[in-house]
């Protein structure tokens, strides 16, 4: 994605012009880089990457980096890759401050569309931040301070109906309307083995587990923070919590039903292909008589895609924004071989 190239350009330029220097020894922590971020300007031997998002985690691990889901402390340098929401960004900067050694360097990098200007103003108001280096539709600034930023750490949140959530995960204030509609549309008999694909913090899963037929539920979620919340929200012994990229997840045995409210954004950019890949994955993990229960925005071009993957497709209604779909009896994709 274009934004990731821009980060690489900023970091490289900052080093070229001497905006900061990196130590020859000591570790460098990078908080939440994104898939295909190019960190070649940083010493691989010194680098420790932290991300809780499974596709990003897998990408950097394949590149041979040390990758963790939670940060450690005592680092000489911490690079913060600014996330989308301000509360999440402030929390991440406070996390960086606690992870760096006294007098160590914190680098904050982000796009203007991710609110980097506002963050820089807040840091300047505290008398902490350097001048910002502007390049490639974003900014980078640094600070070296022992100022306590613990008040920027984001506390856990509770929805009105008692679900634990956190800033930075999808729809933390309350369940989105599509999920609420899908939960209400689920039948009493879902089958014995159900998969909540992209389970988030567990709203749909709690409703799935009210159905008597369910003997086992896989909560599949790519974001560690959301899955951690789901573990606290769902205490039913029938639930299994699986940190995985939903697009490549394969259950131990075929599922009787998949329940899904798939994402369709990568960062701030709409990407319907992401939702389509969830639907394809759902079809592949269902038993021959299995059923997908889906909610999606009406404007998304999923209808033809679903029709190629399932023998039965039923529009269950919805509202002006969301469409509810029941799709059953997945078509098995066959391959042909030719040979001598």
HUBELUR-V390241 format. One record per backbone hydrogen bond with DSSP energy under -0.5 kcal/mol. NH is the residue of the N-H (numbers start at 1). CO is the residue of the C=O. E is the energy in kcal/mol with one decimal. If there is no record, write none. Layout:
nh->[NH:NH]
co->[CO:CO]
e->[E:E]
//
This chain:
nh->[4:5:6:7:8:9:10:11:12:13:14:15:16:17:18:19:20:28:29:29:30:31:31:32:32:37:39:42:46:47:47:48:49:50:51:54:54:56:57:58:59:60:61:62:63:64:65:66:67:68:75:76:77:78:79:80:80:81:81:82:82:89:90:91:92:93:94:95:96:97:98:99:99:100:101:104:105:106:107:108:109:110:112:114:115:116:119:120:121:122:123:124:125:126:127:128:129:130:133:134:135:138:139:140:141:143:144:149:152:153:157:159:162:165:169:172:180:181:182:183:184:185:186:186:190:194:194:195:196:197:197:198:198:199:199:202:206:207:208:209:210:211:213:214:215:216:217:218:219:219:220:220:221:221:224:224:227:228:229:230:231:232:233:234:235:239:240:242:242:243:244:244:246:248:249:255:256:257:258:259:260:261:266:267:269:271:274:275:276:277:278:279:280:281:282:283:284:285:286:286:287:290:291:292:293:294:294:295:296:298:300:302:306:307:308:309:309:310:311:311:312:314:316:316:317:319:323:324:325:326:327:327:328:329:330:331]
co->[1:1:2:3:4:5:6:7:8:9:10:11:12:13:15:14:14:46:27:77:48:29:79:30:50:34:37:39:43:43:44:28:66:30:68:52:222:53:53:54:55:56:57:58:59:61:60:47:65:49:99:27:27:105:29:78:107:31:79:80:109:85:86:87:88:89:90:91:92:93:94:95:96:96:75:101:76:143:78:141:80:139:137:111:112:111:115:116:117:118:119:120:121:122:124:123:123:142:140:132:138:135:110:133:108:106:128:147:149:150:165:163:159:157:166:169:176:177:178:179:180:181:182:183:188:192:216:257:218:195:259:196:220:196:220:199:202:203:204:205:207:208:188:211:192:192:238:194:217:240:196:218:219:242:52:222:223:224:225:226:227:228:229:230:233:236:217:219:240:241:221:242:244:245:245:285:193:193:291:195:293:197:269:265:266:264:271:271:272:273:274:275:276:277:278:279:280:281:282:283:255:287:256:327:258:292:325:260:323:321:297:300:302:303:304:305:306:306:328:329:328:326:314:324:324:322:296:317:294:314:292:325:312:290:287:309]
e->[-0.9:-1.3:-1.9:-1.7:-1.9:-2.3:-2.4:-2.7:-2.4:-2.4:-2.8:-1.9:-2.2:-2.3:-0.6:-2.7:-0.7:-2.8:-0.5:-3.0:-2.6:-0.5:-3.2:-0.7:-3.1:-2.7:-0.7:-2.0:-0.9:-1.0:-0.5:-2.5:-2.8:-2.7:-2.2:-0.7:-2.6:-0.5:-2.8:-2.9:-1.9:-2.3:-2.1:-2.3:-1.2:-1.5:-2.0:-0.6:-0.6:-2.9:-2.7:-1.6:-1.6:-2.3:-3.3:-0.5:-3.5:-2.1:-0.6:-0.9:-2.8:-2.2:-2.8:-2.0:-2.1:-2.4:-2.3:-2.1:-2.3:-2.3:-1.7:-1.1:-0.5:-1.1:-2.9:-2.6:-2.1:-2.3:-3.0:-3.2:-2.6:-2.2:-2.3:-1.1:-1.8:-1.4:-1.9:-2.4:-2.2:-2.1:-2.3:-2.6:-2.2:-1.0:-1.8:-2.3:-0.6:-2.7:-3.1:-0.6:-2.0:-0.8:-2.4:-1.8:-2.2:-1.9:-0.5:-0.5:-2.4:-1.3:-3.2:-2.4:-2.0:-2.6:-1.2:-0.7:-1.8:-2.4:-2.4:-2.6:-1.7:-1.2:-0.9:-0.6:-0.8:-0.6:-2.6:-2.1:-2.9:-0.9:-2.1:-0.8:-2.4:-0.6:-2.2:-1.9:-2.2:-1.3:-2.7:-2.2:-1.4:-1.8:-0.8:-1.4:-2.5:-2.4:-2.6:-2.4:-0.6:-3.3:-2.4:-0.8:-0.6:-2.3:-2.4:-0.6:-2.3:-2.8:-1.6:-2.4:-2.2:-1.1:-2.0:-2.4:-0.6:-1.9:-2.9:-3.1:-0.6:-0.5:-1.3:-0.9:-0.7:-1.9:-1.0:-2.9:-2.5:-1.5:-2.2:-2.8:-2.5:-0.6:-2.9:-0.5:-1.7:-3.8:-2.1:-0.7:-2.2:-1.9:-1.4:-2.0:-2.5:-2.1:-2.4:-2.2:-1.9:-1.4:-0.8:-0.6:-2.9:-2.3:-1.8:-3.7:-3.1:-0.6:-2.8:-1.8:-1.7:-3.2:-1.6:-2.0:-2.7:-2.0:-1.2:-0.6:-1.2:-1.5:-0.8:-2.1:-2.2:-3.2:-0.7:-2.7:-0.5:-2.3:-3.0:-3.0:-2.8:-2.8:-2.5:-0.5:-2.5:-2.0:-0.5:-3.1]
//
